[in-house]
Amino acid sequence: MVLINTEELIIKRAYEKNAFTPKSFFKVKMGVLGELREPIPKKSELLAAYRNLVKKGEVEKNERLEKLLRLHKIRTLSGVAIVAILTRPTYCPGECVYCPTEYEMPKSYLSDEPAVMRAIRSNFDPERQVSLRLEALEKTGHFTDKIEIIILGGTFTAFKKEYQKYFIWKTFDA
């Protein structure tokens, strides 16, 4: 007896029933989950199962299914993936009243923002920030062959030229 995980079974059933519209795919998914009495899997888990089946040659690549499983479709709707990265915290000569100043954060950014949290996890390393973001986008079904880098931190020109060059260099190394 061959064991198959729930996500792969859903994908295979979708192929069997040619269920590549949101409504038909949902019907297949809920049918399988009802049979197996399993909780609803995340789209990212279904996408990973689909990619695994394609890799193993058990199903053919299907653009419609990939589109269906892609998370937050709006992120790359234009064909360009946006990657926001932060410079390390530094002194900012500006004294803007509206600008938040949180301890050990680049001026004007708060530690609970998604890009800031990625920067903290990466120890503000630009190469690591870009790599982590691209991996996350790919895992959720987005194309990353065209990207736009947004450098956040608001104090880029306050850094010494050496750091500015290093930051840009490492960003493009990623």
N, C-alpha and C positions, 0 to 999 in steps of 0.2 A: 504494500500500500504506500502510495506517495503522498506525503503531507504537502499541502499548499496553504499559504497564508491567506487570510481574508481579503487583503487588498489585491493580491494577484488573482484570486477567484473573481472578484468584482470586475477587474479589467478583462479577464478572459470571457466572462459572460457578456460584457459589453460588446466584444468582438463577435461572439456567437449571434447576438441579437441585433447587430449593427446599430447599437444604441449610442450615437454620438451627438445627440442634441441634449440640452440640459434636462428636459423633461424625461426623455427615454433613459438617459444615464441614471437619473435619480431613481427611476422605477426599478431598474436592474439592481442598483446599489441597495436599495431598501429591501428588495426581494431576497438578495443574498444574506443581508444582515438579519432578516427575519428568520430565514432557514437556520442560520448558525447561532442565532441569539447573541450576536456580537455588538459592541458599541460602534457608533459611527466613526470611521477613521478620518483623519485629517486629509485635506486635499494634498498636502505635501507628501503624506505616506502613500497615497494612491499614485501620485506622480512618480515617486521613487520606485514603486512596484512596476508601473508601466515601463519606466526606463530600464529596469532590470530585465523584464520580459523581452523588450526589444533587443537588449544586449545579448541575451541568451538565444535569440532567434525564434522565440516562441510566438511572438506577434510582430506584425509589420508596423513600421512607424506610421502614425496617423496624426496629421496636423490638427484635425478637428478635435480629437481627444486631448491633445496637448493644450490646445486653447481652452478647452473645457476645464482642465485641471490646473491651469495657471492661476496663481493667487494674485490679488491686487492688480488686475489687468491694466489699470490706468498707469501704473508706474513706467511701463515701456510702450505705451500706446503709440507714441511718436516714433518708435524705433530706436530711441536713445535711452540708455539706462543712466539715471542720475546717481552719482556717488558723492556724498557729502563727507568731508574729512575735516578734522580740527587740528590746529597748531597747538603746541603745548602752551600752558598758561604762562603769561609774561606780563610785565608792567605795561600799561596803556597810558599814554600821555593825555588822552582825552578825559574830560570830566563831564560827560553827558549825564544829566540828571536821571533820564529814563533808562539808562543802561544798567542791567542787573550786575552786581559784582558778588559772585559766590566764591568762597574760599577755594583755592586750588583749581579753579575753572578758568578757561579763557574768558576774558571780559565779554559780557553780553550774552553768555550762554549758561543754561542751567543744567545741573547734573542729571535731571530726569528726562532729558530729551534723547531720542533714539540715537542720533549721530554722536552725541556726547557720551552716551553709555558705551558705544562701540569704541570711541577714542580712549576712554578710561581703561576698558578691557585690553586695549592694544598698547597701553602706556604711551599714548599719543604718537606712536610710530606710524608715519604716513603709509609706508609699504604694507604694514599689517592691516591698517584700517581699510585700505582699498581691497586687499585680498579677502578679508572677512566679508565685506559688503558684496563683492562679486560672487563669492561662494553662496551667500544667502540668496541673492537674486537668482542664481542658477538653480538652486534647490527648489525655488518656488516657481520654476518654469519660465523665467525671463531670459531673453537673449542678452549676452554681454559683449557682443562683438563691437558695439558702438557705445562709448560711454562719455558722459560729461562729468568732469570733476568740479565740485564746488568746494573751495577752501573756506572754511568758517573759522572764526576766531576774532575777527574784527581788528586785530592788532598786528596783522602781517607786516606792515611797513615799520612797526616798532621793533621788529627783530633785526639782529645784525644780518648783514648780507650773507655771511657764511651759512647761517641757519636757513635763510630764505632759499639759497641755492640747494642746500642739503634736502630741504623739505620737498622742493619741486623735483629734484633728481630721484629721490626715493619714491615719490608718487608715481613717476613714470616707469620706474623699475618694476613696480607691481604689475 
